[in-house]
Amino acid sequence: MAHSASSTPSQGRPTGAEEPSVGALVQSAMADVSTLIRSEIELAKAEVGKSAKKAGIGVGAFGAAGVLLGVSTVFLFITIAEFLTWLGLQRWISYLIVWALFLLLAGIAALVGRRTLKKIEKPERTLETLRELPEVVHREAPGERRREVPTVSNGRVQLRGSDQYSV
């Protein structure tokens, strides 16, 4: 590294320039980090905004397709009822048969939905931590702990004699 003639031989720094303090360097670094984070957030907002608009249009198109499909099934069932009439049944009986078919499909859908809802698991760990939340939030004086602190060993968290949590 080449030094200018005005630098001192022992330090290798110019004699006329002052070194910024550590506080000034930290402040400058914090300002740079803050600016960087704000810029990243603005970029993310812009990108997500465009993606959200496209997703909204896509969801709207799927919704319109679902509504059109629902309306078209009405015509399908009218056609089925008219076909039953063509086979020799009275018109009111054929429509009654189609209505019974609707009831059967609704019952099947309800059973499938009920079975699916029963399979949903409760968030046990979240419920337990929520039960402990008032105890955790309670402020304690320094050095006075009213509850035990969990210990971690070999990637497992042990709480009050329970070793069923793993991290």
Secondary structure as GFF3:
##gff-version 3
##sequence-region A 1 167
A	DSSP	alpha_helix	22	86	.	.	.	ID=ss1
A	DSSP	alpha_helix	91	118	.	.	.	ID=ss2
A	DSSP	alpha_helix	124	137	.	.	.	ID=ss3
A	DSSP	beta_strand	151	153	.	.	.	ID=ss4
A	DSSP	beta_strand	156	159	.	.	.	ID=ss5
A	DSSP	beta_strand	162	166	.	.	.	ID=ss6
###
